[in-house]
Amino acid sequence: MGTEAAKSKRLLSLDVYRGFTMFLMVSAGFGLSALADNPGWEWLARQVYHAQWAGCTLWDLIQPSFIFIVGVAMPFAFATRYARGESRSDQFKHVWKRSLILLLLGVGRYILDRDMFIFDMTTVLQQIAVAYFFAFFLLGRRFRTQIAAALLILLVDWALFQFWPGVGAAGAYAKNANFHSAVELWVWGRVTPGGYTGFNAFGSIATVIFGIMAGDLLRSGLSGGRKTRYLLLAGLAGIAAGWLLSPVIPLVKRIWTPSWTIYSAGWAALLLGVFYWLIEVKGWRTWSFAFMVVGMNSIAIYMLVSLLRGSVREWTWTFFGPLLERMGDAGTIIHYNLILLVFWYMVYWMYQRRIFLKVG
């Protein structure tokens, strides 16, 4: 891992979409959870919580969007490496090293969060590490090969859920009583109270492959308008397909069910299409600066928030707490956004000095 200036032209819309996703990820819900007991705004507070099990909220779409973005970026990044003369074996060395670093960062963050040494594979960095490694082998392949591989992964995952001998009366997708949680128990001897599992990384490989396909589309010679239409159509098709499958295969983000993989990738493709149309096709860029700054330093802000959120919360409360406390729910929301602003300024300071934290 190193600190370096960006050297190559980037797809701005991808940086903005990544920044938008990271903004949500590190915002702690913008403090909107304070409105959970407010009859007029409870619906908004619900969107900054994960679904209890089956279903989808805005917060459930953050992780699949970020994993999808990893796939979108891969064709661009490895085309640059190829242009520099790197062989496939050189690129593979980069992939396994980057995957290992992401894995260790994820494990380290988990340990710091819980203040105890415990190895875990359920959080976003670990999921990306595994999915990125295996999806690399589909990079540069034909569209038919990529879609076949992604669908095969989803078919195998469905079969593992459906035909696992431990399926009980509650069904194949019950919380902590499904194939994924069985693997968690076999490997680690425990399951998480929330039902999250490390085996989700298997389905996440398909999410990255879908992202690679979107990246290949954006690198193609098609017009910006056609690229946008294909992304929007693919997104709508994914959302519809996942929803149609949901009565049989529930939409459960916590165990990354096959229907969830398709549904969430559909939303990710749709959002990418919107950002691409606004920024690359229409040229409306000024509004996107704040997100772009975050998107170009996503690892930096993720780790800064992981390490310093408690301290920044205490510092800001020391200065503004007496005033904010008198404001009730509004004060809570302002405080959370003030914390977010502090972290944004940290990465803005890095951006001004062309400091970008890279992995691998």
Secondary structure, DSSP 8 states (H G I E B T S, - for coil): -EEE---S---HHHHHHHHHHHHHHHTGGGGGGGGTT-TTTHHHHHTTS--SSSS--GGGGHHHHHHHHHHHHHHHHHHHHHHTT--HHHHHHHHHHHHHHHHHHHHHHHHHHHTS------SHHHHHHHHHHHHGGGTT--HHHHHHHHHHHHHHHHHHHHH-TT-BTTBTT-TTSSHHHHHHHHHHS---TT---TTHHHHHHHHHHHHHHHHHHHHSSS-HHHHHHHHHHHHHHHHHHHHHHTTTS---GGGT-HHHHHHHHHHHHHHHHHHHIIIIIS---GGGHHHHHHHTTHHHHHHHHHHHHHHHHHHHHHHHHHHHHTTTHHHHHHHHHHHHHHHHHHHHHHHHTT-EEE--
